């Protein structure tokens, strides 16, 4: 099999053109992927904040859980 020589930048140009075409044709799919990723990151950050808050509440001086009957 003959070796192809892409040192002149033709491979980079071909890949760039292919990506632009895919992004142009699949704009809705790309937007959905980005939105899903942003939602996942926001959810992960919210969970980290909740865990951090819960650890802080449990470590306050003088704070003890209520035991016994109400």
PDB file of N, CA, C, O and CB in Angstrom:
ATOM      1  N   UNK A   1       0.855  -1.179   0.000  1.00  0.00           N
ATOM      2  CA  UNK A   1       0.000   0.000   0.000  1.00  0.00           C
ATOM      3  C   UNK A   1       0.898   1.239   0.000  1.00  0.00           C
ATOM      4  O   UNK A   1       1.798   1.338   0.834  1.00  0.00           O
ATOM      5  CB  UNK A   1      -0.971   0.000   1.234  1.00  0.00           C
ATOM      6  N   UNK A   2       0.679   2.156  -0.888  1.00  0.00           N
ATOM      7  CA  UNK A   2       1.523   3.354  -0.953  1.00  0.00           C
ATOM      8  C   UNK A   2       1.250   4.279   0.228  1.00  0.00           C
ATOM      9  O   UNK A   2       0.113   4.404   0.683  1.00  0.00           O
ATOM     10  CB  UNK A   2       1.290   4.105  -2.274  1.00  0.00           C
ATOM     11  N   UNK A   3       2.307   4.926   0.720  1.00  0.00           N
ATOM     12  CA  UNK A   3       2.172   5.910   1.810  1.00  0.00           C
ATOM     13  C   UNK A   3       1.677   7.229   1.241  1.00  0.00           C
ATOM     14  O   UNK A   3       2.102   7.672   0.173  1.00  0.00           O
ATOM     15  CB  UNK A   3       3.527   6.115   2.557  1.00  0.00           C
ATOM     16  N   UNK A   4       0.785   7.829   1.968  1.00  0.00           N
ATOM     17  CA  UNK A   4       0.288   9.144   1.572  1.00  0.00           C
ATOM     18  C   UNK A   4       1.089  10.210   2.301  1.00  0.00           C
ATOM     19  O   UNK A   4       1.423  10.045   3.475  1.00  0.00           O
ATOM     20  CB  UNK A   4      -1.232   9.288   1.875  1.00  0.00           C
ATOM     21  N   UNK A   5       1.389  11.269   1.636  1.00  0.00           N
ATOM     22  CA  UNK A   5       2.165  12.351   2.235  1.00  0.00           C
ATOM     23  C   UNK A   5       1.254  13.539   2.495  1.00  0.00           C
ATOM     24  O   UNK A   5       0.791  14.197   1.563  1.00  0.00           O
ATOM     25  CB  UNK A   5       3.348  12.758   1.323  1.00  0.00           C
ATOM     26  N   UNK A   6       1.003  13.807   3.771  1.00  0.00           N
ATOM     27  CA  UNK A   6       0.126  14.909   4.152  1.00  0.00           C
ATOM     28  C   UNK A   6       0.909  16.036   4.810  1.00  0.00           C
ATOM     29  O   UNK A   6       0.348  16.805   5.591  1.00  0.00           O
ATOM     30  CB  UNK A   6      -0.969  14.415   5.093  1.00  0.00           C
ATOM     31  N   UNK A   7       2.161  16.141   4.515  1.00  0.00           N
ATOM     32  CA  UNK A   7       2.986  17.162   5.156  1.00  0.00           C
ATOM     33  C   UNK A   7       2.673  18.561   4.659  1.00  0.00           C
ATOM     34  O   UNK A   7       3.043  19.542   5.305  1.00  0.00           O
ATOM     35  CB  UNK A   7       4.443  16.864   4.929  1.00  0.00           C
ATOM     36  N   UNK A   8       2.008  18.669   3.540  1.00  0.00           N
ATOM     37  CA  UNK A   8       1.729  20.001   2.993  1.00  0.00           C
ATOM     38  C   UNK A   8       0.477  20.645   3.599  1.00  0.00           C
ATOM     39  O   UNK A   8       0.070  21.725   3.171  1.00  0.00           O
ATOM     40  CB  UNK A   8       1.573  19.912   1.488  1.00  0.00           C
ATOM     41  N   UNK A   9      -0.123  20.004   4.572  1.00  0.00           N
ATOM     42  CA  UNK A   9      -1.299  20.583   5.227  1.00  0.00           C
ATOM     43  C   UNK A   9      -2.611  20.163   4.607  1.00  0.00           C
ATOM     44  O   UNK A   9      -3.669  20.624   5.037  1.00  0.00           O
ATOM     45  CB  UNK A   9      -1.208  22.065   5.203  1.00  0.00           C
ATOM     46  N   UNK A  10      -2.572  19.300   3.609  1.00  0.00           N
ATOM     47  CA  UNK A  10      -3.818  18.899   2.953  1.00  0.00           C
ATOM     48  C   UNK A  10      -4.713  18.073   3.877  1.00  0.00           C
ATOM     49  O   UNK A  10      -5.937  18.173   3.798  1.00  0.00           O
ATOM     50  CB  UNK A  10      -3.509  18.105   1.691  1.00  0.00           C
ATOM     51  N   UNK A  11      -4.118  17.258   4.751  1.00  0.00           N
ATOM     52  CA  UNK A  11      -4.920  16.486   5.698  1.00  0.00           C
ATOM     53  C   UNK A  11      -5.629  17.422   6.668  1.00  0.00           C
ATOM     54  O   UNK A  11      -6.819  17.260   6.938  1.00  0.00           O
ATOM     55  CB  UNK A  11      -4.040  15.477   6.468  1.00  0.00           C
ATOM     56  N   UNK A  12      -4.907  18.390   7.185  1.00  0.00           N
ATOM     57  CA  UNK A  12      -5.497  19.362   8.115  1.00  0.00           C
ATOM     58  C   UNK A  12      -6.643  20.107   7.441  1.00  0.00           C
ATOM     59  O   UNK A  12      -7.699  20.297   8.045  1.00  0.00           O
ATOM     60  CB  UNK A  12      -4.428  20.363   8.615  1.00  0.00           C
ATOM     61  N   UNK A  13      -6.448  20.524   6.216  1.00  0.00           N
ATOM     62  CA  UNK A  13      -7.489  21.243   5.479  1.00  0.00           C
ATOM     63  C   UNK A  13      -8.696  20.361   5.241  1.00  0.00           C
ATOM     64  O   UNK A  13      -9.833  20.818   5.367  1.00  0.00           O
ATOM     65  CB  UNK A  13      -6.949  21.754   4.148  1.00  0.00           C
ATOM     66  N   UNK A  14      -8.464  19.093   4.894  1.00  0.00           N
ATOM     67  CA  UNK A  14      -9.569  18.169   4.648  1.00  0.00           C
ATOM     68  C   UNK A  14     -10.370  17.914   5.923  1.00  0.00           C
ATOM     69  O   UNK A  14     -11.600  17.892   5.897  1.00  0.00           O
ATOM     70  CB  UNK A  14      -9.040  16.845   4.085  1.00  0.00           C
ATOM     71  N   UNK A  15      -9.664  17.721   7.039  1.00  0.00           N
ATOM     72  CA  UNK A  15     -10.346  17.510   8.312  1.00  0.00           C
ATOM     73  C   UNK A  15     -11.138  18.741   8.730  1.00  0.00           C
ATOM     74  O   UNK A  15     -12.269  18.632   9.204  1.00  0.00           O
ATOM     75  CB  UNK A  15      -9.340  17.145   9.397  1.00  0.00           C
ATOM     76  N   UNK A  16     -10.546  19.892   8.554  1.00  0.00           N
ATOM     77  CA  UNK A  16     -11.229  21.136   8.904  1.00  0.00           C
ATOM     78  C   UNK A  16     -12.497  21.297   8.081  1.00  0.00           C
ATOM     79  O   UNK A  16     -13.550  21.642   8.618  1.00  0.00           O
ATOM     80  CB  UNK A  16     -10.301  22.342   8.692  1.00  0.00           C
ATOM     81  N   UNK A  17     -12.402  21.052   6.794  1.00  0.00           N
ATOM     82  CA  UNK A  17     -13.569  21.170   5.910  1.00  0.00           C
ATOM     83  C   UNK A  17     -14.647  20.164   6.311  1.00  0.00           C
ATOM     84  O   UNK A  17     -15.832  20.496   6.324  1.00  0.00           O
ATOM     85  CB  UNK A  17     -13.158  20.955   4.433  1.00  0.00           C
ATOM     86  N   UNK A  18     -14.242  18.939   6.636  1.00  0.00           N
ATOM     87  CA  UNK A  18     -15.206  17.917   7.041  1.00  0.00           C
ATOM     88  C   UNK A  18     -15.904  18.310   8.339  1.00  0.00           C
ATOM     89  O   UNK A  18     -17.119  18.151   8.459  1.00  0.00           O
ATOM     90  CB  UNK A  18     -14.511  16.559   7.204  1.00  0.00           C
ATOM     91  N   UNK A  19     -15.149  18.821   9.315  1.00  0.00           N
ATOM     92  CA  UNK A  19     -15.759  19.228  10.581  1.00  0.00           C
ATOM     93  C   UNK A  19     -16.729  20.389  10.399  1.00  0.00           C
ATOM     94  O   UNK A  19     -17.811  20.397  10.986  1.00  0.00           O
ATOM     95  CB  UNK A  19     -14.681  19.613  11.581  1.00  0.00           C
ATOM     96  N   UNK A  20     -16.346  21.358   9.595  1.00  0.00           N
ATOM     97  CA  UNK A  20     -17.231  22.496   9.332  1.00  0.00           C
ATOM     98  C   UNK A  20     -18.523  22.011   8.687  1.00  0.00           C
ATOM     99  O   UNK A  20     -19.610  22.469   9.038  1.00  0.00           O
ATOM    100  CB  UNK A  20     -16.532  23.539   8.425  1.00  0.00           C
ATOM    101  N   UNK A  21     -18.399  21.092   7.753  1.00  0.00           N
ATOM    102  CA  UNK A  21     -19.586  20.572   7.077  1.00  0.00           C
ATOM    103  C   UNK A  21     -20.488  19.808   8.039  1.00  0.00           C
ATOM    104  O   UNK A  21     -21.708  19.968   8.012  1.00  0.00           O
ATOM    105  CB  UNK A  21     -19.180  19.669   5.919  1.00  0.00           C
ATOM    106  N   UNK A  22     -19.890  18.981   8.885  1.00  0.00           N
ATOM    107  CA  UNK A  22     -20.682  18.222   9.866  1.00  0.00           C
ATOM    108  C   UNK A  22     -21.373  19.176  10.841  1.00  0.00           C
ATOM    109  O   UNK A  22     -22.562  19.030  11.121  1.00  0.00           O
ATOM    110  CB  UNK A  22     -19.782  17.221  10.643  1.00  0.00           C
ATOM    111  N   UNK A  23     -20.626  20.149  11.353  1.00  0.00           N
ATOM    112  CA  UNK A  23     -21.222  21.097  12.298  1.00  0.00           C
ATOM    113  C   UNK A  23     -22.335  21.896  11.647  1.00  0.00           C
ATOM    114  O   UNK A  23     -23.346  22.187  12.287  1.00  0.00           O
ATOM    115  CB  UNK A  23     -20.158  22.042  12.850  1.00  0.00           C
ATOM    116  N   UNK A  24     -22.166  22.252  10.393  1.00  0.00           N
ATOM    117  CA  UNK A  24     -23.190  23.005   9.681  1.00  0.00           C
ATOM    118  C   UNK A  24     -24.441  22.162   9.468  1.00  0.00           C
ATOM    119  O   UNK A  24     -25.558  22.638   9.668  1.00  0.00           O
ATOM    120  CB  UNK A  24     -22.652  23.497   8.340  1.00  0.00           C
ATOM    121  N   UNK A  25     -24.250  20.910   9.060  1.00  0.00           N
ATOM    122  CA  UNK A  25     -25.388  20.034   8.781  1.00  0.00           C
ATOM    123  C   UNK A  25     -26.049  19.518  10.045  1.00  0.00           C
ATOM    124  O   UNK A  25     -27.252  19.257  10.046  1.00  0.00           O
ATOM    125  CB  UNK A  25     -24.948  18.870   7.932  1.00  0.00           C
ATOM    126  N   UNK A  26     -25.297  19.365  11.113  1.00  0.00           N
ATOM    127  CA  UNK A  26     -25.817  18.791  12.352  1.00  0.00           C
ATOM    128  C   UNK A  26     -25.845  19.819  13.476  1.00  0.00           C
ATOM    129  O   UNK A  26     -25.558  19.492  14.628  1.00  0.00           O
ATOM    130  CB  UNK A  26     -24.979  17.590  12.768  1.00  0.00           C
ATOM    131  N   UNK A  27     -26.185  21.035  13.150  1.00  0.00           N
ATOM    132  CA  UNK A  27     -26.179  22.116  14.133  1.00  0.00           C
ATOM    133  C   UNK A  27     -27.078  21.821  15.337  1.00  0.00           C
ATOM    134  O   UNK A  27     -26.683  22.076  16.474  1.00  0.00           O
ATOM    135  CB  UNK A  27     -26.618  23.408  13.475  1.00  0.00           C
ATOM    136  N   UNK A  28     -28.272  21.290  15.101  1.00  0.00           N
ATOM    137  CA  UNK A  28     -29.192  20.985  16.196  1.00  0.00           C
ATOM    138  C   UNK A  28     -28.623  19.920  17.132  1.00  0.00           C
ATOM    139  O   UNK A  28     -28.747  20.022  18.352  1.00  0.00           O
ATOM    140  CB  UNK A  28     -30.535  20.521  15.639  1.00  0.00           C
ATOM    141  N   UNK A  29     -27.995  18.898  16.544  1.00  0.00           N
ATOM    142  CA  UNK A  29     -27.397  17.850  17.353  1.00  0.00           C
ATOM    143  C   UNK A  29     -26.257  18.402  18.191  1.00  0.00           C
ATOM    144  O   UNK A  29     -26.143  18.080  19.374  1.00  0.00           O
ATOM    145  CB  UNK A  29     -26.902  16.711  16.471  1.00  0.00           C
ATOM    146  N   UNK A  30     -25.422  19.221  17.595  1.00  0.00           N
ATOM    147  CA  UNK A  30     -24.305  19.827  18.318  1.00  0.00           C
ATOM    148  C   UNK A  30     -24.815  20.712  19.457  1.00  0.00           C
ATOM    149  O   UNK A  30     -24.263  20.692  20.557  1.00  0.00           O
ATOM    150  CB  UNK A  30     -23.425  20.649  17.357  1.00  0.00           C
ATOM    151  N   UNK A  31     -25.857  21.478  19.192  1.00  0.00           N
ATOM    152  CA  UNK A  31     -26.429  22.343  20.225  1.00  0.00           C
ATOM    153  C   UNK A  31     -26.977  21.507  21.373  1.00  0.00           C
ATOM    154  O   UNK A  31     -26.796  21.859  22.538  1.00  0.00           O
ATOM    155  CB  UNK A  31     -27.540  23.234  19.636  1.00  0.00           C
ATOM    156  N   UNK A  32     -27.643  20.407  21.055  1.00  0.00           N
ATOM    157  CA  UNK A  32     -28.196  19.538  22.088  1.00  0.00           C
ATOM    158  C   UNK A  32     -27.084  18.915  22.940  1.00  0.00           C
ATOM    159  O   UNK A  32     -27.216  18.812  24.160  1.00  0.00           O
ATOM    160  CB  UNK A  32     -29.053  18.437  21.450  1.00  0.00           C
ATOM    161  N   UNK A  33     -25.996  18.505  22.296  1.00  0.00           N
ATOM    162  CA  UNK A  33     -24.870  17.924  23.025  1.00  0.00           C
ATOM    163  C   UNK A  33     -24.273  18.946  23.987  1.00  0.00           C
ATOM    164  O   UNK A  33     -23.973  18.621  25.136  1.00  0.00           O
ATOM    165  CB  UNK A  33     -23.792  17.419  22.045  1.00  0.00           C
ATOM    166  N   UNK A  34     -24.101  20.173  23.520  1.00  0.00           N
ATOM    167  CA  UNK A  34     -23.527  21.227  24.361  1.00  0.00           C
ATOM    168  C   UNK A  34     -24.464  21.556  25.521  1.00  0.00           C
ATOM    169  O   UNK A  34     -24.010  21.713  26.654  1.00  0.00           O
ATOM    170  CB  UNK A  34     -23.246  22.494  23.526  1.00  0.00           C
ATOM    171  N   UNK A  35     -25.761  21.660  25.253  1.00  0.00           N
ATOM    172  CA  UNK A  35     -26.729  21.942  26.318  1.00  0.00           C
ATOM    173  C   UNK A  35     -26.720  20.843  27.370  1.00  0.00           C
ATOM    174  O   UNK A  35     -26.741  21.130  28.567  1.00  0.00           O
ATOM    175  CB  UNK A  35     -28.137  22.098  25.736  1.00  0.00           C
ATOM    176  N   UNK A  36     -26.690  19.585  26.933  1.00  0.00           N
ATOM    177  CA  UNK A  36     -26.659  18.471  27.877  1.00  0.00           C
ATOM    178  C   UNK A  36     -25.397  18.519  28.738  1.00  0.00           C
ATOM    179  O   UNK A  36     -25.455  18.279  29.944  1.00  0.00           O
ATOM    180  CB  UNK A  36     -26.739  17.133  27.127  1.00  0.00           C
ATOM    181  N   UNK A  37     -24.268  18.825  28.122  1.00  0.00           N
ATOM    182  CA  UNK A  37     -23.012  18.896  28.868  1.00  0.00           C
ATOM    183  C   UNK A  37     -23.061  20.020  29.904  1.00  0.00           C
ATOM    184  O   UNK A  37     -22.606  19.842  31.034  1.00  0.00           O
ATOM    185  CB  UNK A  37     -21.826  19.109  27.908  1.00  0.00           C
ATOM    186  N   UNK A  38     -23.610  21.173  29.523  1.00  0.00           N
ATOM    187  CA  UNK A  38     -23.709  22.293  30.468  1.00  0.00           C
ATOM    188  C   UNK A  38     -24.646  21.954  31.627  1.00  0.00           C
ATOM    189  O   UNK A  38     -24.369  22.320  32.769  1.00  0.00           O
ATOM    190  CB  UNK A  38     -24.201  23.562  29.747  1.00  0.00           C
ATOM    191  N   UNK A  39     -25.745  21.263  31.349  1.00  0.00           N
ATOM    192  CA  UNK A  39     -26.675  20.861  32.405  1.00  0.00           C
ATOM    193  C   UNK A  39     -26.009  19.876  33.361  1.00  0.00           C
ATOM    194  O   UNK A  39     -26.184  19.972  34.576  1.00  0.00           O
ATOM    195  CB  UNK A  39     -27.946  20.237  31.799  1.00  0.00           C
ATOM    196  N   UNK A  40     -25.254  18.940  32.820  1.00  0.00           N
ATOM    197  CA  UNK A  40     -24.551  17.970  33.665  1.00  0.00           C
ATOM    198  C   UNK A  40     -23.530  18.666  34.560  1.00  0.00           C
ATOM    199  O   UNK A  40     -23.394  18.320  35.733  1.00  0.00           O
ATOM    200  CB  UNK A  40     -23.855  16.905  32.798  1.00  0.00           C
ATOM    201  N   UNK A  41     -22.812  19.647  34.010  1.00  0.00           N
ATOM    202  CA  UNK A  41     -21.826  20.378  34.802  1.00  0.00           C
ATOM    203  C   UNK A  41     -22.514  21.190  35.889  1.00  0.00           C
ATOM    204  O   UNK A  41     -22.013  21.257  37.012  1.00  0.00           O
ATOM    205  CB  UNK A  41     -20.982  21.297  33.905  1.00  0.00           C
ATOM    206  N   UNK A  42     -23.647  21.806  35.584  1.00  0.00           N
ATOM    207  CA  UNK A  42     -24.377  22.591  36.579  1.00  0.00           C
ATOM    208  C   UNK A  42     -24.906  21.686  37.687  1.00  0.00           C
ATOM    209  O   UNK A  42     -24.858  22.050  38.862  1.00  0.00           O
ATOM    210  CB  UNK A  42     -25.538  23.361  35.918  1.00  0.00           C
ATOM    211  N   UNK A  43     -25.404  20.519  37.322  1.00  0.00           N
ATOM    212  CA  UNK A  43     -25.902  19.576  38.319  1.00  0.00           C
ATOM    213  C   UNK A  43     -24.771  19.095  39.229  1.00  0.00           C
ATOM    214  O   UNK A  43     -24.939  19.019  40.446  1.00  0.00           O
ATOM    215  CB  UNK A  43     -26.574  18.381  37.632  1.00  0.00           C
ATOM    216  N   UNK A  44     -23.635  18.775  38.642  1.00  0.00           N
ATOM    217  CA  UNK A  44     -22.492  18.326  39.435  1.00  0.00           C
ATOM    218  C   UNK A  44     -22.039  19.423  40.402  1.00  0.00           C
ATOM    219  O   UNK A  44     -21.721  19.133  41.556  1.00  0.00           O
ATOM    220  CB  UNK A  44     -21.328  17.913  38.513  1.00  0.00           C
ATOM    221  N   UNK A  45     -22.008  20.661  39.950  1.00  0.00           N
ATOM    222  CA  UNK A  45     -21.620  21.779  40.816  1.00  0.00           C
ATOM    223  C   UNK A  45     -22.626  21.972  41.943  1.00  0.00           C
ATOM    224  O   UNK A  45     -22.234  22.223  43.083  1.00  0.00           O
ATOM    225  CB  UNK A  45     -21.493  23.071  39.999  1.00  0.00           C
ATOM    226  N   UNK A  46     -23.913  21.858  41.642  1.00  0.00           N
ATOM    227  CA  UNK A  46     -24.946  21.996  42.672  1.00  0.00           C
ATOM    228  C   UNK A  46     -24.796  20.899  43.726  1.00  0.00           C
ATOM    229  O   UNK A  46     -24.924  21.164  44.922  1.00  0.00           O
ATOM    230  CB  UNK A  46     -26.357  21.944  42.040  1.00  0.00           C
ATOM    231  N   UNK A  47     -24.529  19.683  43.291  1.00  0.00           N
ATOM    232  CA  UNK A  47     -24.344  18.586  44.241  1.00  0.00           C
ATOM    233  C   UNK A  47     -23.111  18.813  45.115  1.00  0.00           C
ATOM    234  O   UNK A  47     -23.136  18.514  46.309  1.00  0.00           O
ATOM    235  CB  UNK A  47     -24.221  17.251  43.495  1.00  0.00           C
ATOM    236  N   UNK A  48     -22.034  19.337  44.531  1.00  0.00           N
ATOM    237  CA  UNK A  48     -20.833  19.644  45.325  1.00  0.00           C
ATOM    238  C   UNK A  48     -21.142  20.715  46.370  1.00  0.00           C
ATOM    239  O   UNK A  48     -20.679  20.627  47.507  1.00  0.00           O
ATOM    240  CB  UNK A  48     -19.674  20.112  44.406  1.00  0.00           C
ATOM    241  N   UNK A  49     -21.918  21.720  45.989  1.00  0.00           N
ATOM    242  CA  UNK A  49     -22.272  22.784  46.933  1.00  0.00           C
ATOM    243  C   UNK A  49     -23.134  22.247  48.069  1.00  0.00           C
ATOM    244  O   UNK A  49     -22.949  22.629  49.224  1.00  0.00           O
ATOM    245  CB  UNK A  49     -23.007  23.920  46.209  1.00  0.00           C
ATOM    246  N   UNK A  50     -24.069  21.369  47.750  1.00  0.00           N
ATOM    247  CA  UNK A  50     -24.925  20.773  48.779  1.00  0.00           C
ATOM    248  C   UNK A  50     -24.086  19.950  49.745  1.00  0.00           C
ATOM    249  O   UNK A  50     -24.246  20.064  50.960  1.00  0.00           O
ATOM    250  CB  UNK A  50     -26.024  19.895  48.141  1.00  0.00           C
ATOM    251  N   UNK A  51     -23.192  19.124  49.213  1.00  0.00           N
ATOM    252  CA  UNK A  51     -22.337  18.303  50.070  1.00  0.00           C
ATOM    253  C   UNK A  51     -21.450  19.173  50.947  1.00  0.00           C
ATOM    254  O   UNK A  51     -21.259  18.873  52.125  1.00  0.00           O
ATOM    255  CB  UNK A  51     -21.476  17.360  49.225  1.00  0.00           C
ATOM    256  N   UNK A  52     -20.911  20.242  50.389  1.00  0.00           N
ATOM    257  CA  UNK A  52     -20.061  21.152  51.149  1.00  0.00           C
ATOM    258  C   UNK A  52     -20.856  21.812  52.264  1.00  0.00           C
ATOM    259  O   UNK A  52     -20.367  21.937  53.386  1.00  0.00           O
ATOM    260  CB  UNK A  52     -19.448  22.217  50.229  1.00  0.00           C
ATOM    261  N   UNK A  53     -22.069  22.233  51.965  1.00  0.00           N
ATOM    262  CA  UNK A  53     -22.928  22.871  52.958  1.00  0.00           C
ATOM    263  C   UNK A  53     -23.278  21.891  54.075  1.00  0.00           C
ATOM    264  O   UNK A  53     -23.251  22.244  55.253  1.00  0.00           O
ATOM    265  CB  UNK A  53     -24.209  23.407  52.299  1.00  0.00           C
ATOM    266  N   UNK A  54     -23.608  20.652  53.691  1.00  0.00           N
ATOM    267  CA  UNK A  54     -23.976  19.657  54.692  1.00  0.00           C
ATOM    268  C   UNK A  54     -22.802  19.336  55.610  1.00  0.00           C
ATOM    269  O   UNK A  54     -22.993  19.143  56.810  1.00  0.00           O
ATOM    270  CB  UNK A  54     -24.475  18.383  54.015  1.00  0.00           C
ATOM    271  N   UNK A  55     -21.590  19.277  55.061  1.00  0.00           N
ATOM    272  CA  UNK A  55     -20.412  19.041  55.905  1.00  0.00           C
ATOM    273  C   UNK A  55     -20.200  20.215  56.852  1.00  0.00           C
ATOM    274  O   UNK A  55     -19.847  20.010  58.013  1.00  0.00           O
ATOM    275  CB  UNK A  55     -19.151  18.818  55.038  1.00  0.00           C
ATOM    276  N   UNK A  56     -20.408  21.429  56.381  1.00  0.00           N
ATOM    277  CA  UNK A  56     -20.231  22.614  57.207  1.00  0.00           C
ATOM    278  C   UNK A  56     -21.231  22.680  58.335  1.00  0.00           C
ATOM    279  O   UNK A  56     -20.880  23.079  59.445  1.00  0.00           O
ATOM    280  CB  UNK A  56     -20.338  23.849  56.369  1.00  0.00           C
ATOM    281  N   UNK A  57     -22.473  22.298  58.080  1.00  0.00           N
ATOM    282  CA  UNK A  57     -23.518  22.319  59.108  1.00  0.00           C
ATOM    283  C   UNK A  57     -23.197  21.295  60.185  1.00  0.00           C
ATOM    284  O   UNK A  57     -23.385  21.565  61.371  1.00  0.00           O
ATOM    285  CB  UNK A  57     -24.910  22.037  58.491  1.00  0.00           C
ATOM    286  N   UNK A  58     -22.720  20.133  59.789  1.00  0.00           N
ATOM    287  CA  UNK A  58     -22.415  19.075  60.757  1.00  0.00           C
ATOM    288  C   UNK A  58     -21.191  19.369  61.597  1.00  0.00           C
ATOM    289  O   UNK A  58     -21.018  18.746  62.644  1.00  0.00           O
ATOM    290  CB  UNK A  58     -22.220  17.775  60.046  1.00  0.00           C
ATOM    291  N   UNK A  59     -20.339  20.284  61.189  1.00  0.00           N
ATOM    292  CA  UNK A  59     -19.102  20.568  61.909  1.00  0.00           C
ATOM    293  C   UNK A  59     -19.182  21.833  62.754  1.00  0.00           C
ATOM    294  O   UNK A  59     -18.177  22.224  63.348  1.00  0.00           O
ATOM    295  CB  UNK A  59     -17.965  20.688  60.937  1.00  0.00           C
ATOM    296  N   UNK A  60     -20.315  22.474  62.829  1.00  0.00           N
ATOM    297  CA  UNK A  60     -20.425  23.688  63.641  1.00  0.00           C
ATOM    298  C   UNK A  60     -20.230  23.362  65.118  1.00  0.00           C
ATOM    299  O   UNK A  60     -20.677  22.324  65.607  1.00  0.00           O
ATOM    300  CB  UNK A  60     -21.791  24.366  63.421  1.00  0.00           C
ATOM    301  N   UNK A  61     -19.567  24.252  65.802  1.00  0.00           N
ATOM    302  CA  UNK A  61     -19.312  24.052  67.230  1.00  0.00           C
ATOM    303  C   UNK A  61     -20.618  24.073  68.001  1.00  0.00           C
ATOM    304  O   UNK A  61     -21.460  24.945  67.788  1.00  0.00           O
ATOM    305  CB  UNK A  61     -18.352  25.128  67.772  1.00  0.00           C
ATOM    306  N   UNK A  62     -20.784  23.113  68.897  1.00  0.00           N
ATOM    307  CA  UNK A  62     -21.967  23.073  69.742  1.00  0.00           C
ATOM    308  C   UNK A  62     -23.175  22.444  69.071  1.00  0.00           C
ATOM    309  O   UNK A  62     -24.232  22.342  69.694  1.00  0.00           O
ATOM    310  CB  UNK A  62     -22.311  24.447  70.180  1.00  0.00           C
ATOM    311  N   UNK A  63     -23.055  22.032  67.854  1.00  0.00           N
ATOM    312  CA  UNK A  63     -24.186  21.443  67.154  1.00  0.00           C
ATOM    313  C   UNK A  63     -24.191  19.935  67.386  1.00  0.00           C
ATOM    314  O   UNK A  63     -23.211  19.247  67.102  1.00  0.00           O
ATOM    315  CB  UNK A  63     -24.131  21.768  65.639  1.00  0.00           C
ATOM    316  N   UNK A  64     -25.302  19.436  67.902  1.00  0.00           N
ATOM    317  CA  UNK A  64     -25.464  17.992  68.077  1.00  0.00           C
ATOM    318  C   UNK A  64     -26.846  17.611  67.585  1.00  0.00           C
ATOM    319  O   UNK A  64     -27.802  18.362  67.779  1.00  0.00           O
ATOM    320  CB  UNK A  64     -25.263  17.565  69.569  1.00  0.00           C
ATOM    321  N   UNK A  65     -26.961  16.472  66.960  1.00  0.00           N
ATOM    322  CA  UNK A  65     -28.284  16.035  66.497  1.00  0.00           C
ATOM    323  C   UNK A  65     -29.228  15.843  67.685  1.00  0.00           C
ATOM    324  O   UNK A  65     -28.794  15.482  68.779  1.00  0.00           O
ATOM    325  CB  UNK A  65     -28.171  14.722  65.685  1.00  0.00           C
ATOM    326  N   UNK A  66     -30.493  16.081  67.466  1.00  0.00           N
ATOM    327  CA  UNK A  66     -31.507  15.908  68.502  1.00  0.00           C
ATOM    328  C   UNK A  66     -31.764  14.428  68.669  1.00  0.00           C
ATOM    329  O   UNK A  66     -31.987  13.714  67.691  1.00  0.00           O
ATOM    330  CB  UNK A  66     -32.821  16.667  68.153  1.00  0.00           C
ATOM    331  N   UNK A  67     -31.733  13.964  69.911  1.00  0.00           N
ATOM    332  CA  UNK A  67     -31.961  12.548  70.199  1.00  0.00           C
ATOM    333  C   UNK A  67     -33.181  12.423  71.086  1.00  0.00           C
ATOM    334  O   UNK A  67     -33.530  13.339  71.831  1.00  0.00           O
ATOM    335  CB  UNK A  67     -30.720  11.899  70.875  1.00  0.00           C
ATOM    336  N   UNK A  68     -33.813  11.290  70.991  1.00  0.00           N
ATOM    337  CA  UNK A  68     -34.962  11.046  71.852  1.00  0.00           C
ATOM    338  C   UNK A  68     -36.260  11.414  71.182  1.00  0.00           C
ATOM    339  O   UNK A  68     -36.325  11.591  69.965  1.00  0.00           O
ATOM    340  CB  UNK A  68     -34.823  11.807  73.134  1.00  0.00           C
ATOM    341  N   UNK A  69     -37.303  11.529  71.999  1.00  0.00           N
ATOM    342  CA  UNK A  69     -38.636  11.818  71.459  1.00  0.00           C
ATOM    343  C   UNK A  69     -38.871  13.312  71.382  1.00  0.00           C
ATOM    344  O   UNK A  69     -38.305  14.093  72.147  1.00  0.00           O
ATOM    345  CB  UNK A  69     -39.723  11.160  72.315  1.00  0.00           C
ATOM    346  N   UNK A  70     -39.708  13.685  70.453  1.00  0.00           N
ATOM    347  CA  UNK A  70     -40.012  15.098  70.282  1.00  0.00           C
ATOM    348  C   UNK A  70     -41.096  15.535  71.212  1.00  0.00           C
ATOM    349  O   UNK A  70     -41.483  16.703  71.204  1.00  0.00           O
ATOM    350  CB  UNK A  70     -40.408  15.391  68.867  1.00  0.00           C
TER     351      UNK A  70
END
